Amino acid sequence: MPKALCLTSLAVAIVVILLFLSDLIMSFAGMADSSLLRGASMLMDIAFIAVGIGVAIMAWLTFKEQG
């Protein structure tokens, strides 16, 4: 069960990273109206990308420790 939770949190972290990274890229490209979050806040995008990377790293390291 712990391995499944690690992989689930890794998958969720990757989805969060991709969502906010695409919003950030689309707002830089001038297509903020067609992005999912409408380019609401650049600071929010950067913060969620950083947190997503942190969660993904922790999930991967915990998965590797499970053996």
N, C-alpha and C positions, 0 to 999 in steps of 0.2 A: 504493500500500500504506500509506503513512503516514496518509493520510486515513481509511482504514478502521480503523486502530488508534486514531486519535483518536476516531472515532465509537463504537467499541466501548468504549473507556474511559469515554466520556461516558455511554453507556447503562448500564454497570455501576455507575458512580457514582450515577446516578439511582435504580437499583434499591436500592442500599445506603441511600441517603437515605430512600426511601419505606419500606423495611423497618424501619429504626430509628425513623423518625418515627412510624410507625403503632404500634410497640411503646411508645414514649413516651406518645403520646396515649391509648392504651388503658389504660396503667397509671395515668394521671391520672384517667381516667373510671371506674376501679374494675373494669375488665374484663381485668385482667392474666392471669387464668386462660385466657382465650380468645385471647390474642395469640400470635403465633408464637414469641416468645422468652420468654414468660411473665413479662415485666417484671423480668428478672433484675437489672439494674443501671441506675439512671438516669444515672449518670456515664458508663457505657459507651455508652448511647444518645446522649447529648450529644456525646461524643467522636467516635463514628462518623459522626454527622450533620455535625459540623464538618469532619472529614477528607473525607467524601463531597463536601461543597460545595467544598472546596479542590481536589480532583481534578477535579471537573466544571468549575471555572473554568479550571484549567490545560489541560484537554483542549479546551475551547472556544477559548481563546486560541491554542493550538497549531494547531487546525484552521483558524482564520482566517488564521494566518501562512502556511499551506501554499498559499494562493491558490486 
